[in-house]
Amino acid sequence: MWLLDKFLTKAIKHGQLIVTDHDGKTYTYGMDAGNYPPEVGGRPGPIHIRLTHKKAAAHIARYPQLGAGEAYMWGWLVVEEPHDIRDMTLLVTMNAKRLGEASLKPKGPLRKVAQKTIAALDGINMRASARKNAEHTYNLTRQLYERFLDEDRQYTMAYYREDPFNTSLEKAQMDKKAHLAAKMYLKPGMRVLDIGCGWGGFALYLNKMYDVEVLGVALAPDQIAFSNERAEAAGVADKVKFELMDYRDVEGTFDRISSVGLLEHVGTIHYPQFFEHTNRILAKDGVMISHCCGRSGKPGFTDAWTRKYIFPGGYIPALSELVTQSEQYGWQVTDVEAMRFHYSHTLEEWYNRTVMHREEIEAMYDEQFYRMWLFYLAGAEQSFRNGTMINWQLQYVKDRSAIPMTREYIHEESARLRELAEVPQWRFDPALKEAAE
């Protein structure tokens, strides 16, 4: 316990964390349970946790991100009610922010080098491994995703233009689609490639709003099956098609390319291949828009817990990596937007919806999976709230004359699309259940 005690003594200054070790001994960190900045996002302390296994403290201290996640998954770390793992994660990381993100990284030079090397090797996504990684992440049961995502199953950042506490997730995701579509500068009849199309929501949205033809590609079989089912149900299967395909195998010419939440799975070693191939299949006067999670600082590496349990092969890029690599293959970056804090609000809502469906999720999988999912969502939220993660939206062109000279067209078109939007209601909304009863 001495190493974990050393870290927590140095880290916890705001709020209060009380730890009871497996032997019953209690440690208190922080001085004032009420000294808790409102921007933290969790409920005020004191937060009580219990370590139920004799190896728990050492496991957490050696590598806080991996160790804490596994300890919580395995039941070695228990957060006492009325608080939960989200409250604990946000409290610890808000405090650790003073010490820098390095305080949560692996300890010791050899361990740091080892983790960085392993992360780099994990980011080599050849076709076979890319598909395997996609299936690991996205081929979980449909019923899981529909219970925490919005009604359109957008598994990326929502765009909170207005007060996030009074904006539904469905509205924020619809606004995100409008914002992205406006940057694509679309015209009816165009041919669009949507790389990493997810469950088809954005492709169907583009077709509905612009009467464009869309090809969506992804590597998770159930996503493609579900997307094609949606296109058939909407009566647009002749114009919106989805194929189980690696983007590197797509041929033909497209007027527009979109990739939403895709670059995190490409791997830095494959950026040259991504930018070369997309440049080759985009029309000369085409536009490509990319929306991805990003680092607001310099390049780094993905933590071991996320690589192991959630996004194998995943890496969140720094802006420098996205710009310098694209420049080598004929791209011009014409618009960059840093989306700050939007994802933290999105993840908070995903977390709340997951908690709402605890019984169903544990029945689908088991209690350990449920705890793993909670830790993933809470950990991701803290990265975008207390850490240095943001979202990047980049617009690329091959010819500078492909888009208007000023950004007014983006704001005007986004507003027009929002006016036309029909915001759906989440099928699991408690208000709907109440009305039905």
C-alpha positions as CSV (number, residue, x, y, z in Angstrom):
1,M,0.0,0.0,0.0
2,W,3.0,2.3,0.5
3,L,3.4,3.2,-3.2
4,L,-0.3,3.9,-3.7
5,D,-0.3,5.8,-0.5
6,K,2.6,7.9,-1.7
7,F,0.9,8.8,-5.0
8,L,-2.5,9.6,-3.4
9,T,-0.9,11.7,-0.6
10,K,0.8,13.8,-3.3
11,A,-2.2,13.9,-5.7
12,I,-5.4,14.4,-3.7
13,K,-5.7,18.0,-2.5
14,H,-9.3,18.9,-3.5
15,G,-12.2,16.8,-2.2
16,Q,-11.6,13.8,-0.1
17,L,-10.8,10.1,-0.9
18,I,-11.0,7.5,1.9
19,V,-9.4,4.1,1.1
20,T,-9.9,1.0,3.2
21,D,-7.2,-1.6,2.4
22,H,-7.9,-5.4,2.3
23,D,-6.6,-5.6,5.9
24,G,-9.1,-3.1,7.2
25,K,-6.7,-0.2,7.6
26,T,-8.1,3.1,6.5
27,Y,-6.3,6.0,4.8
28,T,-7.7,9.5,4.2
29,Y,-6.5,11.8,1.4
30,G,-7.5,15.4,1.0
31,M,-8.5,17.8,3.6
32,D,-12.0,19.1,2.8
33,A,-14.8,17.0,1.3
34,G,-16.6,20.2,0.3
35,N,-13.6,21.7,-1.5
36,Y,-14.7,20.3,-4.8
37,P,-14.8,22.4,-8.0
38,P,-18.1,22.1,-9.8
39,E,-16.4,21.7,-13.2
40,V,-15.1,18.3,-12.0
41,G,-18.4,16.7,-13.1
42,G,-18.9,14.0,-10.4
43,R,-20.7,14.2,-7.1
44,P,-18.9,15.8,-4.1
45,G,-17.0,13.6,-1.6
46,P,-16.0,12.2,0.7
47,I,-15.6,9.2,-1.7
48,H,-15.0,5.8,0.1
49,I,-13.4,2.9,-1.7
50,R,-12.5,-0.5,-0.5
51,L,-9.6,-2.7,-1.8
52,T,-10.7,-6.3,-1.4
53,H,-7.6,-8.1,-2.5
54,K,-4.1,-8.0,-1.0
55,K,-2.5,-7.4,-4.4
56,A,-4.9,-4.5,-5.4
57,A,-2.9,-1.6,-4.1
58,A,0.4,-2.7,-5.7
59,H,-1.4,-3.5,-9.0
60,I,-2.9,-0.1,-9.1
61,A,0.3,1.8,-8.1
62,R,2.5,0.1,-10.7
63,Y,0.5,1.4,-13.6
64,P,-2.5,3.5,-12.4
65,Q,-4.6,3.4,-15.6
66,L,-4.3,-0.4,-16.3
67,G,-4.2,-1.4,-12.7
68,A,-7.2,0.6,-11.5
69,G,-9.3,-0.6,-14.5
70,E,-8.5,-4.2,-13.9
71,A,-8.9,-3.9,-10.1
72,Y,-12.4,-2.4,-10.6
73,M,-13.3,-5.1,-13.3
74,W,-12.2,-7.9,-11.0
75,G,-13.9,-6.6,-7.9
76,W,-10.6,-5.8,-6.2
77,L,-11.7,-2.2,-6.0
78,V,-15.2,-1.3,-4.8
79,V,-16.6,2.2,-4.6
80,E,-19.0,2.6,-1.8
81,E,-22.5,4.2,-2.4
82,P,-23.7,6.8,-3.0
83,H,-20.6,7.3,-5.2
84,D,-19.5,5.2,-8.2
85,I,-16.5,4.6,-10.3
86,R,-17.2,7.8,-12.4
87,D,-17.1,9.9,-9.2
88,M,-13.8,8.3,-8.1
89,T,-12.2,8.6,-11.6
90,L,-13.1,12.3,-12.0
91,L,-11.9,13.2,-8.5
92,V,-8.6,11.5,-8.9
93,T,-7.8,12.8,-12.4
94,M,-9.0,16.3,-11.5
95,N,-6.4,16.3,-8.8
96,A,-3.7,14.5,-10.8
97,K,-4.0,17.2,-13.5
98,R,-1.9,19.4,-11.2
99,L,0.9,16.9,-11.5
100,G,0.5,16.3,-15.2
101,E,-0.7,13.3,-17.1
102,A,2.7,11.6,-16.5
103,S,1.5,10.9,-12.9
104,L,-0.9,8.3,-14.3
105,K,1.5,6.7,-16.8
106,P,3.7,3.6,-16.1
107,K,6.3,4.1,-13.5
108,G,10.0,3.6,-14.2
109,P,12.0,4.3,-17.4
110,L,12.0,0.6,-18.6
111,R,8.3,0.2,-18.1
112,K,7.6,3.5,-20.0
113,V,9.8,2.5,-22.9
114,A,8.2,-1.0,-23.0
115,Q,4.6,0.4,-23.0
116,K,5.5,2.9,-25.8
117,T,7.0,0.2,-27.9
118,I,4.1,-2.2,-27.4
119,A,1.7,0.6,-28.2
120,A,3.5,1.3,-31.4
121,L,3.5,-2.4,-32.5
122,D,-0.1,-2.6,-31.6
123,G,-0.8,0.2,-34.0
124,I,0.3,-1.8,-37.0
125,N,-3.1,-2.5,-38.5
126,M,-2.6,-4.8,-41.5
127,R,-5.9,-5.9,-43.2
128,A,-6.3,-9.0,-41.1
129,S,-5.6,-7.4,-37.8
130,A,-7.6,-4.3,-38.7
131,R,-10.7,-6.5,-39.2
132,K,-10.1,-8.4,-36.1
133,N,-9.7,-5.2,-34.1
134,A,-12.9,-3.8,-35.6
135,E,-14.8,-6.9,-34.7
136,H,-13.5,-6.8,-31.1
137,T,-14.8,-3.2,-30.7
138,Y,-17.9,-3.0,-32.8
139,N,-19.3,-6.5,-33.2
140,L,-20.8,-6.7,-29.7
141,T,-24.5,-7.2,-29.6
142,R,-26.8,-4.6,-31.2
143,Q,-28.7,-4.6,-27.9
144,L,-25.7,-3.2,-26.0
145,Y,-25.2,-0.2,-28.3
146,E,-28.8,0.7,-28.5
147,R,-29.0,1.0,-24.8
148,F,-26.3,3.6,-24.4
149,L,-26.0,5.4,-27.7
150,D,-28.5,7.9,-29.2
151,E,-31.3,6.6,-31.3
152,D,-29.2,6.9,-34.5
153,R,-26.3,5.0,-32.9
154,Q,-23.7,7.7,-33.4
155,Y,-20.6,6.3,-31.6
156,T,-18.7,9.5,-31.8
157,M,-18.7,12.9,-30.1
158,A,-22.1,14.8,-30.0
159,Y,-22.0,18.5,-30.7
160,Y,-23.4,20.6,-27.8
161,R,-24.1,24.0,-29.3
162,E,-26.4,24.8,-26.4
163,D,-26.4,24.1,-22.7
164,P,-25.3,20.5,-22.4
165,F,-27.4,20.0,-19.3
166,N,-30.6,20.9,-21.2
167,T,-29.8,19.3,-24.6
168,S,-30.7,15.7,-25.4
169,L,-28.1,13.4,-26.7
170,E,-30.3,12.9,-29.8
171,K,-30.4,16.6,-30.5
172,A,-26.6,17.0,-29.9
173,Q,-25.9,14.2,-32.3
174,M,-28.2,15.6,-35.0
175,D,-26.4,18.9,-34.6
176,K,-23.1,17.1,-35.0
177,K,-24.2,15.6,-38.3
178,A,-25.4,19.0,-39.6
179,H,-22.1,20.6,-38.6
180,L,-20.1,17.9,-40.5
181,A,-22.3,17.9,-43.5
182,A,-22.0,21.6,-43.9
183,K,-18.2,21.3,-44.1
184,M,-18.5,18.8,-46.9
185,Y,-20.1,21.5,-49.3
186,L,-22.4,18.9,-50.9
187,K,-24.5,19.1,-54.0
188,P,-27.3,16.8,-55.1
189,G,-26.2,13.9,-57.2
190,M,-22.7,13.7,-55.8
191,R,-21.1,10.4,-55.0
192,V,-19.9,10.1,-51.4
193,L,-17.6,7.6,-49.6
194,D,-18.2,7.2,-45.9
195,I,-15.2,5.4,-44.4
196,G,-15.9,3.7,-41.1
197,C,-19.6,4.1,-41.5
198,G,-20.6,2.7,-38.2
199,W,-24.3,1.8,-38.1
200,G,-25.1,3.9,-41.2
201,G,-26.6,7.0,-39.6
202,F,-24.4,9.6,-41.2
203,A,-24.6,8.1,-44.7
204,L,-28.4,7.9,-44.5
205,Y,-28.5,11.5,-43.2
206,L,-26.4,12.8,-46.2
207,N,-28.7,11.0,-48.6
208,K,-31.8,12.4,-47.0
209,M,-30.5,16.0,-46.9
210,Y,-28.8,16.1,-50.2
211,D,-30.0,13.3,-52.4
212,V,-26.5,12.0,-52.8
213,E,-25.3,8.5,-53.5
214,V,-23.3,7.1,-50.6
215,L,-21.1,4.0,-50.2
216,G,-20.3,3.2,-46.6
217,V,-17.5,0.8,-45.7
218,A,-16.6,-0.8,-42.4
219,L,-15.0,-3.9,-41.0
220,A,-17.6,-5.1,-38.4
221,P,-20.1,-7.5,-40.1
222,D,-23.0,-6.7,-37.8
223,Q,-22.6,-2.9,-38.4
224,I,-22.8,-3.5,-42.2
225,A,-25.7,-5.9,-41.9
226,F,-27.6,-3.4,-39.7
227,S,-26.8,-0.5,-42.0
228,N,-28.1,-2.3,-45.0
229,E,-31.3,-3.2,-43.1
230,R,-31.8,0.5,-42.3
231,A,-31.3,1.5,-46.0
232,E,-33.8,-1.1,-47.1
233,A,-36.3,0.0,-44.5
234,A,-35.9,3.6,-45.6
235,G,-36.4,2.7,-49.2
236,V,-33.0,4.1,-50.3
237,A,-31.0,0.9,-50.7
238,D,-30.4,1.8,-54.4
239,K,-28.6,5.0,-53.4
240,V,-27.1,4.2,-50.0
241,K,-25.0,1.0,-49.9
242,F,-22.9,-0.5,-47.2
243,E,-20.1,-3.0,-47.8
244,L,-17.9,-5.1,-45.5
245,M,-14.6,-3.7,-46.9
246,D,-11.3,-2.3,-45.9
247,Y,-11.1,1.3,-47.1
248,R,-7.8,0.4,-48.8
249,D,-9.7,-1.8,-51.2
250,V,-12.2,0.8,-52.3
251,E,-11.9,1.7,-56.0
252,G,-13.5,4.3,-58.2
253,T,-13.9,8.1,-57.9
254,F,-15.8,10.0,-55.3
255,D,-16.8,13.7,-55.1
256,R,-16.7,13.7,-51.3
257,I,-15.1,11.5,-48.6
258,S,-16.1,11.5,-44.9
259,S,-14.4,9.6,-42.1
260,V,-16.0,10.0,-38.7
261,G,-14.2,8.3,-35.8
262,L,-12.1,6.3,-38.3
263,L,-8.5,7.8,-38.0
264,E,-8.3,6.6,-34.4
265,H,-8.2,3.0,-35.8
266,V,-5.9,3.5,-38.7
267,G,-2.6,3.6,-36.8
268,T,0.1,6.2,-37.4
269,I,2.2,3.8,-39.4
270,H,-0.6,3.6,-41.9
271,Y,-1.3,7.4,-42.2
272,P,0.7,7.6,-45.5
273,Q,-1.4,4.8,-46.9
274,F,-4.6,6.4,-45.8
275,F,-3.8,9.9,-47.2
276,E,-2.4,8.4,-50.5
277,H,-5.3,6.2,-51.2
278,T,-8.0,8.7,-50.3
279,N,-6.3,11.4,-52.4
280,R,-6.2,9.0,-55.4
281,I,-9.9,8.1,-55.3
282,L,-11.2,11.7,-54.6
283,A,-12.2,13.9,-57.6
284,K,-9.9,16.8,-58.3
285,D,-12.4,19.3,-57.0
286,G,-13.4,17.0,-54.1
287,V,-13.6,17.6,-50.4
288,M,-12.7,15.2,-47.5
289,I,-13.8,15.8,-44.0
290,S,-12.3,13.9,-41.0
291,H,-13.7,13.9,-37.5
292,C,-11.6,12.1,-34.9
293,C,-10.6,12.1,-31.3
294,G,-7.3,14.0,-30.8
295,R,-4.6,15.1,-28.5
296,S,-4.3,18.8,-27.8
297,G,-0.5,18.5,-27.3
298,K,2.3,16.5,-28.9
299,P,2.1,12.9,-30.1
300,G,1.8,10.2,-27.4
301,F,0.7,6.6,-27.1
302,T,-2.5,4.7,-26.1
303,D,-2.7,3.5,-22.6
304,A,-2.4,-0.2,-22.0
305,W,-5.9,-0.7,-20.5
306,T,-7.7,0.8,-23.5
307,R,-5.6,-1.1,-26.0
308,K,-6.2,-4.4,-24.2
309,Y,-9.9,-4.2,-23.4
310,I,-11.6,-1.6,-25.7
311,F,-9.7,-0.4,-28.8
312,P,-6.9,-2.8,-29.8
313,G,-4.8,-1.2,-32.4
314,G,-6.3,2.3,-31.6
315,Y,-4.3,5.5,-31.4
316,I,-5.6,9.1,-30.8
317,P,-3.5,11.5,-33.0
318,A,-2.0,14.9,-32.4
319,L,-2.9,17.6,-34.9
320,S,0.8,17.7,-36.1
321,E,0.5,14.0,-37.2
322,L,-2.7,14.7,-39.2
323,V,-1.4,17.7,-41.0
324,T,2.2,16.8,-41.8
325,Q,1.3,13.3,-43.1
326,S,-1.5,14.7,-45.3
327,E,0.8,17.3,-46.8
328,Q,3.1,14.6,-48.2
329,Y,0.3,13.3,-50.4
330,G,-1.1,16.4,-52.1
331,W,-3.7,17.4,-49.5
332,Q,-4.3,21.0,-48.5
333,V,-5.9,21.6,-45.0
334,T,-8.6,24.3,-45.5
335,D,-10.3,24.1,-42.1
336,V,-9.4,22.9,-38.6
337,E,-11.7,23.0,-35.6
338,A,-10.8,21.9,-32.1
339,M,-13.9,20.6,-30.4
340,R,-13.3,21.0,-26.6
341,F,-15.3,19.3,-23.9
342,H,-18.1,18.2,-26.2
343,Y,-17.0,14.5,-25.8
344,S,-17.0,14.7,-22.0
345,H,-20.7,15.6,-22.0
346,T,-21.4,12.8,-24.6
347,L,-19.6,10.2,-22.5
348,E,-21.4,11.3,-19.4
349,E,-24.7,10.6,-21.0
350,W,-23.4,7.3,-22.4
351,Y,-22.4,6.4,-18.8
352,N,-25.7,7.3,-17.4
353,R,-27.6,5.3,-20.0
354,T,-25.3,2.3,-19.3
355,V,-26.1,2.5,-15.6
356,M,-29.8,2.7,-16.4
357,H,-29.5,-0.7,-18.2
358,R,-27.2,-2.5,-15.8
359,E,-29.5,-5.6,-15.4
360,E,-29.9,-6.1,-19.2
361,I,-26.2,-5.6,-19.9
362,E,-25.1,-8.0,-17.2
363,A,-27.6,-10.5,-18.6
364,M,-26.1,-10.1,-22.1
365,Y,-22.6,-10.5,-20.8
366,D,-21.7,-10.6,-17.1
367,E,-20.9,-8.4,-14.2
368,Q,-17.3,-8.1,-15.1
369,F,-18.1,-6.8,-18.6
370,Y,-20.5,-4.3,-17.1
371,R,-17.8,-3.0,-14.8
372,M,-15.3,-2.9,-17.6
373,W,-17.7,-0.8,-19.7
374,L,-18.3,1.6,-16.9
375,F,-14.6,2.1,-16.3
376,Y,-14.1,2.6,-20.0
377,L,-16.7,5.3,-20.2
378,A,-15.7,7.0,-17.0
379,G,-12.0,6.9,-18.0
380,A,-12.7,8.3,-21.4
381,E,-14.8,11.1,-20.0
382,Q,-12.0,12.2,-17.7
383,S,-9.6,12.3,-20.6
384,F,-11.8,14.8,-22.4
385,R,-12.8,16.7,-19.2
386,N,-9.6,16.7,-17.1
387,G,-7.0,15.5,-19.5
388,T,-5.7,16.8,-22.9
389,M,-8.0,14.9,-25.2
390,I,-10.3,16.9,-27.6
391,N,-11.8,16.2,-31.0
392,W,-10.4,17.4,-34.3
393,Q,-12.5,18.2,-37.4
394,L,-10.3,18.8,-40.5
395,Q,-11.3,19.6,-44.0
396,Y,-9.0,18.6,-46.8
397,V,-9.0,19.5,-50.5
398,K,-6.8,18.9,-53.5
399,D,-7.7,22.2,-55.1
400,R,-8.2,25.4,-53.2
401,S,-11.0,26.5,-55.4
402,A,-13.1,23.5,-54.3
403,I,-14.8,25.5,-51.5
404,P,-15.9,29.2,-50.9
405,M,-13.3,31.7,-49.7
406,T,-14.8,32.3,-46.3
407,R,-16.4,30.1,-43.6
408,E,-19.8,31.7,-43.7
409,Y,-21.1,28.8,-45.9
410,I,-20.5,26.4,-43.0
411,H,-22.5,28.3,-40.5
412,E,-25.3,29.1,-42.9
413,E,-25.6,25.5,-44.2
414,S,-25.4,24.1,-40.7
415,A,-28.2,26.4,-39.5
416,R,-30.3,25.4,-42.6
417,L,-29.9,21.7,-41.8
418,R,-30.7,22.1,-38.1
419,E,-34.0,23.8,-39.1
420,L,-34.9,20.8,-41.3
421,A,-33.9,18.2,-38.7
422,E,-36.4,15.8,-37.2
423,V,-34.8,14.9,-33.8
424,P,-35.8,11.3,-32.8
425,Q,-36.7,10.3,-29.3
426,W,-34.6,7.6,-27.7
427,R,-36.7,4.4,-27.6
428,F,-35.5,3.8,-24.0
429,D,-36.3,7.3,-22.8
430,P,-37.9,6.9,-19.3
431,A,-40.5,9.5,-20.4
432,L,-41.8,7.1,-23.1
433,K,-42.0,4.2,-20.6
434,E,-43.9,6.5,-18.2
435,A,-46.3,7.5,-20.9
436,A,-46.9,3.9,-22.0
437,E,-47.7,2.9,-18.5
